[in-house]
Amino acid sequence: MSIPSTGLGGLDGALVVKPRAACRLLNCSHKRLYQLLAEGELQSFRDGGSRKIVVESIRQFIARRLAASENKLKCPAKTRSEDKPKGPAKTRDQ
């Protein structure tokens, strides 16, 4: 079994990237990137006037999302019939 690529191979060992590069790596908008930062999903810091996103936090985010999606596949969500209360069916006349 091979490990899926995260698309981060072209970074040549970079430890941090600018927000635009992080957006390209995650295939997301600037707005979504800053949501992830605000939610604590990604780590960043200010270096002078520019923001730097920690590449390892991008890798960890991807790994968490992959693990979550694999867990969803293993434990399917309840169907609507499972959510319905058990017992006699009621009619409008009751």
N, C-alpha and C positions, 0 to 999 in steps of 0.2 A: 504494500500500500504506500503510495507516495503522498508527500505533504503538499497540499495545494499552495500555489504561489500567492503571496499577498500583493505582488506588483511593486514591492519596495526594493527589488534587487538593483535597480539602476541608481541607487543613492550613493554607491561607493563608500559605505561606512559612515555616512553623515549621521550625526547625533541629533541635529535639529534642522527644521526646514521652515521656510516662511509660510504664512497662511495660504498664499496662492498655491504653493506646491502641495501643502497638506490637502487642500480642496481637490487637486488633481488626483492625489493618491487615493482619497476616499470617494472620489467621484460625487462630490456634494457641493452645495452652494456655500458662499461665504456666510450667509445667514445660518445655515445648518452647522457649519464649523464652529461658529461662535456659540451656538446653542450647546453643542457638545462640550465646549470649554466651560460654559456656565454651569452645566450639569456635573462637571468634574469627570467626564468621560475621557478627556484628553488633558495633558499637562502642557503648560506654556509659561513663558516668562518674557519680560520686556528687556531688550538689550538696546539701551539708548532709546531711540525713537521707533524701533521695530519690534514686532512680536515674533517670537520663535516658538515653534511647536516641537515638543520632544518626540522624535521618531519612535522610540520604544513605546511610548504611550499609544501611538497609532497602531503599532503591532499588537499591543495588548487589547486595544479596543476591538480590532478585527477578530482576535482569538475569542474574546468574550461573545461577540455576536455570532460567530460560527458555533460555539458551544451551545448558545441559547437556541439557535435554529435546529441543531441536532437533537436537543432535548425535546423540542416541540414535535419533531418527527417521531421520537420514541414514545411520547405521551400525548396522543392526539387530544384535542380539546373535546369537551362534552358536546354531544349533539343536542339539538333542541328537545328531542323526545326525552332525554335524560333529565333535563331541567324542569319538565312539567311535573306538577304534583301528582302523586298516585292516588287513586281512589275513584269513586263513581263519577262519571261524566255528568256535568250539569247542563240542563237545557235552559232555554230562555224562559220557559213557563215556571220554573222552580223559584 
